[in-house]
Amino acid sequence: TPLTPPQAVVDDVWWQLALCECGGNPGCNIGNGYYGTFQFMPSTWWSVGGPGYPHEHPYEVQLHFAQVLQARGGWGQWPACARRLGLI
């Protein structure tokens, strides 16, 4: 179930990215090899220290590891949505 965040979060670039990637659903697993709110590949998730699989954790945990990934590699980790949001 997607989160219903307060307005401050709705305006946040991370929430906009989450909505674009998988509708803001932390449990997103549509069978495409990518998991969770930010559509991590398991190997990428583990490379930034994520435990288990992304979709097994709440939004806040996934956000933390997405921010680690973004700090290491930029917004290009999410090419389509980052372009759509004007981040790249």
C-alpha distances in whole Angstrom, upper triangle without the diagonal:
4,6,9,12,16,18,20,17,16,19,19,20,17,14,16,16,13,12,15,14,11,9,8,6,8,7,9,12,14,17,19,20,17,14,12,11,15,15,18,21,21,25,24,21,24,27,25,25,21,21,20,17,15,12,13,13,11,11,14,16,15,16,19,20,19,22,24,24,25,28,29,29,28,25,26,24,22,24,23,20,23,26,23,23,27,26,29
4,7,9,13,15,16,13,12,16,16,16,14,11,12,13,10,9,12,12,9,7,5,4,7,9,9,13,14,18,19,20,17,14,11,9,13,14,17,20,21,24,23,20,24,26,24,24,21,21,21,18,15,12,14,13,11,9,13,15,14,14,18,19,17,19,22,22,22,25,27,26,25,22,24,22,19,22,20,18,20,23,20,19,23,23,26
4,6,10,12,13,10,10,14,14,15,13,10,12,13,10,10,14,14,12,9,6,7,8,11,12,16,18,21,22,22,19,16,13,10,14,16,18,22,22,26,24,21,24,26,24,24,21,21,21,19,16,14,15,13,10,8,11,14,13,13,16,18,17,18,21,22,22,24,26,26,25,22,24,23,20,23,22,19,20,23,21,20,23,23,26
4,7,9,11,9,9,12,13,15,14,11,13,15,12,11,15,16,14,11,9,10,12,14,16,19,21,24,25,26,23,20,16,14,17,19,22,25,26,29,27,24,27,29,27,27,24,25,25,23,19,17,19,17,13,11,13,16,16,15,18,21,19,21,24,24,24,26,29,29,27,24,26,25,22,25,24,20,22,24,22,20,24,24,27
4,6,8,6,6,10,10,13,12,9,11,14,12,12,15,17,15,13,10,12,13,16,17,21,23,26,26,27,23,21,17,14,16,19,22,25,26,29,26,24,27,28,25,26,23,24,25,23,20,18,19,17,13,11,12,15,15,14,17,19,18,18,22,23,22,24,27,27,25,22,25,24,22,24,23,20,21,23,21,19,22,22,25
4,6,6,6,9,10,14,13,11,13,16,15,14,18,19,19,16,13,16,17,20,21,25,26,30,30,30,27,24,21,17,19,23,25,28,29,32,29,27,30,31,28,28,26,27,28,26,23,22,23,20,16,14,14,18,18,16,18,21,20,20,23,25,23,25,28,28,26,24,27,26,24,26,26,22,22,25,23,20,23,23,26
4,5,5,6,9,12,13,10,12,15,15,14,17,19,19,16,14,17,19,22,22,26,28,31,31,31,28,25,22,18,20,23,26,29,31,33,30,28,31,32,29,30,28,29,30,28,25,24,25,23,19,16,16,20,20,17,20,23,21,20,24,25,23,25,28,28,25,23,26,26,23,25,24,21,21,23,21,18,20,21,24
4,6,5,7,10,11,10,11,14,15,15,17,19,20,18,15,18,19,22,23,27,28,31,31,31,27,25,22,18,19,23,25,28,30,31,28,26,29,30,27,28,26,28,29,28,24,24,25,22,19,15,15,18,18,15,17,20,19,18,21,23,21,22,25,26,23,21,24,24,22,24,24,20,20,22,20,17,19,19,23
4,5,5,8,8,6,9,11,11,11,14,16,16,14,12,14,15,19,19,23,25,28,27,27,24,21,18,14,15,19,21,25,26,28,25,23,26,27,23,24,23,25,26,24,20,20,22,19,15,12,12,15,15,12,14,17,16,15,19,20,18,20,23,23,21,19,22,21,19,22,21,17,17,20,19,16,18,17,21
4,5,8,9,6,7,10,10,9,12,15,15,12,10,14,15,19,19,22,24,27,26,27,23,21,18,14,15,19,21,25,27,29,26,24,27,28,25,26,24,26,27,25,21,21,23,20,17,13,14,17,16,14,17,19,17,17,21,21,19,21,24,24,21,19,22,21,19,21,20,16,16,19,16,14,17,17,20
4,7,9,7,7,11,12,11,13,16,17,15,13,17,18,22,21,25,26,29,28,29,25,23,20,17,17,20,22,26,28,30,26,25,28,29,26,27,26,28,29,27,23,23,25,23,19,16,16,19,18,15,18,20,17,17,20,21,19,20,24,23,20,17,21,21,18,20,19,16,15,17,15,12,14,15,18
4,5,5,6,9,10,11,13,14,16,15,12,16,16,20,20,23,25,27,26,26,23,21,18,14,14,18,20,23,25,27,23,22,25,25,22,24,22,25,26,24,20,21,23,20,17,14,13,16,15,12,14,16,14,13,17,17,15,17,20,20,17,15,18,18,16,18,18,14,13,16,15,11,13,13,16
4,5,5,6,9,10,11,12,14,14,12,16,16,20,19,22,23,26,24,24,20,19,17,13,12,16,17,21,23,24,21,20,23,23,20,22,21,24,26,23,19,20,23,20,18,14,14,16,15,11,14,15,12,11,15,15,12,14,17,17,14,11,14,14,13,14,14,11,10,12,12,8,10,9,13
4,5,5,6,9,10,10,12,12,10,13,13,16,16,19,21,23,22,21,18,16,14,10,9,13,14,18,20,21,18,17,20,20,17,19,18,20,22,19,16,17,19,16,14,11,11,13,11,8,10,12,9,9,12,12,11,13,16,15,13,11,14,13,11,14,14,11,10,14,13,10,13,11,14
4,5,5,6,9,10,11,10,7,11,11,15,15,18,19,22,21,22,18,16,13,9,10,13,15,19,21,23,20,18,22,22,20,21,19,22,22,20,16,16,18,16,13,10,11,13,11,9,12,14,11,12,16,16,14,17,19,19,16,14,16,16,13,16,15,12,12,15,14,11,14,13,17
4,5,5,6,9,10,9,8,12,14,17,16,19,19,22,21,22,18,17,14,11,11,14,16,20,22,24,21,20,24,24,21,23,22,24,25,22,18,18,21,19,17,13,14,17,14,12,15,16,13,14,17,17,15,18,20,19,16,13,15,15,12,14,13,9,10,12,10,8,11,11,14
4,5,5,6,9,9,8,11,12,15,14,17,17,20,18,18,15,14,12,9,7,10,13,16,19,20,17,17,20,20,18,21,19,22,22,19,16,16,19,17,16,12,14,15,12,10,14,14,10,12,15,14,12,15,17,16,13,10,12,11,8,11,10,6,7,10,9,8,11,10,12
4,5,5,6,6,5,8,9,12,11,14,15,17,17,17,13,12,9,5,6,9,11,15,17,19,17,15,19,20,18,19,17,19,20,17,13,13,16,14,12,9,11,13,10,9,13,13,10,12,15,14,13,17,18,17,16,13,14,13,10,13,12,9,11,14,12,11,14,14,16
4,6,6,4,4,8,10,13,11,14,15,18,17,18,15,14,11,8,9,11,14,17,20,22,20,19,22,23,22,23,21,23,22,19,16,15,18,17,15,12,14,16,13,12,16,17,14,16,19,18,17,20,22,21,18,15,17,15,12,14,13,9,12,14,12,11,15,15,17
4,6,6,7,10,12,15,12,15,14,17,16,17,14,14,12,9,9,10,13,16,19,21,19,19,22,23,22,24,21,24,23,20,17,16,19,19,17,14,17,18,15,14,18,17,14,16,19,17,16,20,21,19,17,13,14,13,10,11,9,6,9,11,9,9,12,13,15
4,6,7,9,10,12,9,11,12,14,12,13,10,10,9,7,6,6,10,13,16,18,16,15,19,20,19,21,18,20,20,16,13,13,17,16,15,13,15,16,13,13,16,15,12,15,17,15,14,18,19,17,16,13,13,11,8,10,9,7,9,12,11,11,14,14,15
4,5,6,8,9,6,9,9,12,12,13,10,9,7,6,7,7,11,13,16,19,17,16,20,21,20,21,18,20,19,15,12,11,15,15,14,12,15,16,13,13,17,16,14,17,19,17,17,21,22,20,19,16,17,15,12,14,12,10,13,16,14,14,18,17,19
4,5,9,10,8,12,12,15,15,17,14,12,10,7,10,11,14,17,19,22,20,19,23,24,23,24,21,22,21,18,15,13,16,16,14,12,15,17,14,14,18,18,16,18,21,20,19,23,24,23,21,18,19,17,14,16,14,12,15,17,14,14,18,18,20
4,6,9,8,12,13,17,17,17,14,12,9,6,8,10,13,17,18,21,19,17,21,22,21,21,18,20,20,16,13,11,14,13,11,8,11,13,11,11,15,15,13,16,19,18,18,21,23,22,20,17,19,17,14,17,16,13,15,18,16,15,18,18,21
4,5,5,9,11,14,15,16,13,10,7,5,9,10,13,16,17,20,19,17,20,22,20,21,17,18,17,14,11,9,11,11,9,8,12,13,11,12,15,16,14,17,20,19,19,22,24,23,22,20,21,18,16,19,18,15,18,20,19,18,22,21,23
4,6,9,12,14,15,15,12,8,5,4,8,9,11,14,15,18,16,14,17,19,17,17,14,15,14,11,8,6,8,7,6,5,9,9,8,10,13,13,12,15,17,17,18,21,22,22,21,19,21,18,16,19,19,17,18,22,21,20,23,22,24
4,6,9,12,14,13,11,8,5,7,10,10,12,14,14,18,17,14,17,20,19,19,15,15,13,10,8,4,7,8,8,9,12,12,10,13,16,15,15,18,20,19,21,23,24,24,24,22,23,20,18,21,20,19,21,24,23,22,26,25,26
4,6,9,10,11,9,6,5,6,9,8,10,12,13,17,16,14,17,20,19,19,16,16,14,11,9,6,9,11,11,11,14,14,11,14,17,16,15,18,20,19,20,23,24,23,23,20,21,18,16,18,17,16,19,21,20,20,24,23,24
4,6,8,8,7,5,6,9,11,8,10,11,12,15,16,14,17,19,19,20,16,16,14,10,9,7,10,12,13,14,17,16,14,16,19,17,17,20,21,20,21,25,24,23,24,22,21,18,17,19,18,18,20,23,22,23,26,25,26
4,6,8,8,8,9,11,13,10,12,12,14,17,17,17,19,22,22,23,19,20,17,14,13,11,14,16,17,17,20,20,17,19,22,20,19,22,24,22,23,26,26,25,25,22,22,19,17,19,17,17,20,22,21,22,26,25,26
4,6,7,8,11,14,14,11,12,11,12,16,17,16,18,21,22,22,19,19,17,13,13,12,14,17,19,19,22,21,18,21,23,21,20,24,24,22,24,27,26,25,25,23,22,19,18,19,19,19,22,24,23,25,27,27,27
4,6,8,11,13,13,9,11,9,12,14,15,15,18,19,20,22,19,20,17,14,14,13,16,18,20,19,23,21,18,20,22,20,19,22,23,20,21,25,24,22,23,21,19,16,15,16,16,16,19,21,21,22,25,24,24
4,7,10,13,12,9,8,6,8,10,11,12,14,16,17,18,16,17,14,11,11,12,14,17,19,19,21,19,16,19,21,18,17,20,20,18,20,23,22,20,21,20,18,15,14,16,16,17,19,21,22,23,25,24,24
4,7,9,8,5,5,5,7,10,10,10,13,14,15,16,14,15,13,10,9,9,13,14,16,15,18,16,13,15,17,14,13,17,17,15,17,20,19,18,18,17,16,12,12,14,14,14,16,19,19,20,22,21,21
4,7,7,5,5,6,7,11,11,9,12,14,14,15,12,13,11,7,6,6,9,10,12,12,15,13,10,13,15,13,12,16,16,15,16,20,19,19,19,18,17,14,13,16,16,15,17,20,20,20,23,22,22
4,6,5,7,9,10,13,12,10,13,16,15,15,12,13,12,8,5,4,8,8,9,8,11,10,7,10,13,11,11,14,15,14,16,19,19,19,19,17,18,14,13,16,16,15,17,20,19,19,22,21,22
4,6,8,11,13,16,14,12,15,17,16,16,13,15,15,11,8,7,10,10,9,7,10,10,7,8,12,11,9,13,15,14,14,18,19,18,17,15,16,13,12,15,15,12,14,17,17,16,19,18,20
4,6,9,12,14,11,10,14,15,13,15,13,15,15,12,8,9,13,12,12,9,11,11,7,8,11,9,7,10,12,11,11,15,15,14,14,12,12,10,8,12,12,10,11,15,15,14,17,15,16
4,7,9,12,10,9,13,14,14,16,13,15,14,11,8,9,12,13,13,12,14,13,10,11,14,12,10,13,14,12,13,17,17,15,15,13,13,10,8,12,12,11,13,16,16,16,19,17,18
4,6,8,6,6,9,11,11,12,10,12,12,9,7,9,12,12,14,13,14,13,9,11,13,10,8,12,12,10,12,15,14,13,14,13,13,9,9,13,14,13,14,17,18,18,20,18,19
4,6,5,6,9,10,11,13,11,13,12,9,9,11,13,14,17,16,18,15,12,15,16,12,12,15,14,12,14,17,16,14,16,15,14,11,11,14,15,16,17,19,20,21,23,21,21
4,5,5,6,8,10,11,9,10,9,6,8,10,12,13,16,16,18,15,12,15,15,12,13,16,15,13,16,18,17,16,18,18,17,14,15,17,19,19,20,23,24,24,26,24,24
4,5,5,6,9,10,9,11,11,10,11,14,15,16,19,19,20,17,14,17,16,13,13,16,14,12,15,17,15,15,17,18,17,13,15,18,20,20,21,23,25,25,26,24,23
4,5,5,7,9,9,11,12,10,10,13,15,15,17,17,17,15,12,14,13,10,10,13,11,8,11,13,11,11,14,14,13,10,12,15,17,17,17,20,22,22,23,20,20
4,5,6,7,5,8,9,7,7,11,12,12,14,14,14,11,9,11,11,7,8,11,10,8,12,14,13,13,15,15,15,12,13,17,19,18,18,22,23,22,24,21,22
4,5,5,5,7,8,8,9,13,13,13,16,16,16,13,12,14,13,9,11,14,11,11,14,15,14,15,17,18,18,15,17,20,22,22,22,25,26,26,27,24,25
4,6,7,10,12,12,12,16,17,16,19,18,18,15,13,15,13,10,11,13,10,9,12,13,11,12,15,17,16,13,16,19,22,21,21,24,26,25,26,23,23
4,6,9,12,12,11,15,16,15,16,16,15,12,11,12,10,6,8,10,7,6,10,10,9,11,13,15,16,13,15,18,21,20,19,23,25,24,24,21,22
4,6,10,11,11,15,14,13,15,16,14,11,11,13,10,7,11,12,9,10,13,14,13,15,17,18,19,16,18,22,24,23,23,26,28,26,28,24,25
4,7,7,7,11,10,9,12,13,12,8,8,11,9,6,10,12,10,10,14,15,14,16,18,18,19,16,17,21,23,22,22,25,26,25,27,24,25
4,6,8,11,9,9,12,14,14,10,10,13,12,10,13,15,14,14,18,19,18,20,22,22,23,19,20,24,26,25,25,28,29,28,30,27,28
4,7,9,7,9,12,14,15,12,11,15,15,12,15,18,16,16,20,21,21,22,23,23,24,20,21,24,26,25,26,29,29,29,31,29,30
4,6,6,8,11,13,14,11,10,13,14,12,13,16,16,15,18,20,20,20,22,21,21,18,18,21,22,21,23,26,26,26,28,26,27
4,5,6,8,9,11,8,6,10,11,9,10,13,14,13,16,18,18,18,19,18,19,15,15,19,20,18,20,23,23,23,25,23,24
4,5,8,9,12,10,8,12,13,12,13,16,17,16,18,21,21,21,22,20,21,18,17,20,20,19,21,24,23,23,26,24,26
4,7,10,12,10,9,13,14,13,15,18,18,18,20,23,23,24,24,23,24,21,20,24,24,22,24,27,27,26,29,27,29
4,7,8,6,7,10,11,11,12,15,16,16,18,20,21,22,23,22,23,20,19,23,24,22,23,26,26,25,28,26,27
4,6,6,6,9,10,11,12,15,16,17,18,20,22,23,23,21,23,20,19,23,23,21,22,25,25,23,26,24,27
4,6,5,6,9,10,10,12,14,15,16,18,20,20,20,18,20,18,17,20,20,18,19,22,21,20,23,21,23
4,5,5,6,9,10,11,13,14,15,17,19,20,19,18,21,18,18,22,22,19,20,23,23,21,23,21,24
4,5,5,7,9,10,11,13,14,16,17,19,19,18,20,18,18,21,23,20,20,24,24,22,25,22,24
4,5,5,6,9,10,10,12,14,15,16,16,15,17,14,14,18,19,17,17,21,21,19,22,19,21
4,6,5,6,9,10,10,12,14,15,14,13,16,14,13,17,18,15,15,19,19,17,19,17,19
4,5,5,6,9,10,11,13,14,14,15,17,15,15,19,21,18,18,21,22,20,21,19,21
4,5,5,6,9,10,11,12,13,13,15,12,14,17,19,17,17,20,21,20,21,18,20
4,5,5,6,9,10,10,10,10,12,9,10,14,16,14,13,17,18,16,18,15,16
4,5,5,6,9,10,9,10,13,11,12,15,17,15,14,17,18,16,17,14,16
4,6,5,6,9,10,11,13,11,13,17,19,18,16,20,21,19,20,16,18
4,5,5,6,7,9,10,8,10,13,16,15,14,17,19,18,18,15,15
4,5,5,4,6,8,7,9,12,15,13,11,14,16,15,15,11,12
4,6,6,9,11,10,13,15,18,17,14,17,20,17,17,13,14
4,6,10,11,10,13,15,18,18,15,18,21,19,19,15,15
4,7,7,7,10,12,15,15,13,15,18,17,17,13,12
4,5,6,9,10,13,13,10,12,15,14,13,9,9
4,5,6,7,10,9,6,9,11,10,10,6,7
4,5,5,8,9,7,8,12,12,11,8,7
4,6,9,9,8,11,13,13,14,11,10
4,6,6,6,8,10,10,12,10,10
4,6,5,6,9,10,10,9,8
4,6,5,6,9,10,10,9
4,5,5,6,8,8,9
4,5,5,6,5,6
4,5,5,6,5
4,6,8,9
4,6,8
4,6
4
